[in-house]
Amino acid sequence: MALLDRIKKIFKQNSPEVAKVVGHIAADVAKESAEVVEQAKKTVAEATKKAEAVATKTVRTSEKVATKAIKTGEKVASSAVKTASKTAQAATKTAATKVAKATAAKPAAKTAAKPAAKPAAAKPAAKTAAAKPAAKTAATKAPAAKAPAAKAPAAKKPAAAKTTAAKKPAAPKA
C-alpha cells in the first residue's frame, strides 16, 4: 500500500502540470483539425469548380457536335428528298410521254382496224346471202326423185358464190 500512496502523492504534485500539457495538446489538435477542415473545404471547392468547368465544357462540346450532326443530317435528308423528287418527276414525265404516245397510237390503230373489220364482217353475210338463194334455186330446179343429183350441183354453186363474194370486199381494203 505504501506504493499506492506514493503514486498518489506524485500524481497530485504533477497533475496541474500534466493538465496544462494535455490542455495545450488538445488546443493544438483542435487548431490543426480546424486547419485541415479549412484546407479540405478549399480543396473540395476547387475540385467542384474544376468538375463544373469540365462538365460545362463537355456539355458545350456535345451540343456543338449534336448541332453539327443535326445540320448534316438535315442537309443529307433534304438532298435525298430533292433527289427523290427529281427522280419521281422524271419518272412521271417519262410515264406521261409513254402514255401520250400509246394513246396517240391507239386511235390510229382503231381507225385502221375498223375499215378492215367491216369488210370482214360483210364477208360472212355475203357468203350466207349468196349461198341461200343458190341452194333454193337448186332445190326448186331439181326433181324430187333425183335427190342425189340435186345435192351435187347445189354444193358446187355455193362454192363458186363464196369465191366471188370473197374477192369483192378485198378491193376496198386498200
Buried (B, 14 or more C-beta within 10 A) or exposed (E): EEEEEEEEEEEEEEEEEEEEEEEEEEEEEEEEEEEEEEEEEEEEEEEEEEEEEEEEEEEEEEEEEEEEEEEEEEEEEEEEEEEEEEEEEEEEEEEEEEEEEEEEEEEEEEEEEEEEEEBEEBBEEBBEEBBEEBBEEBEEEBEEEEEEEBEEEBEEBBEEBBEEBEEEBEEEEE
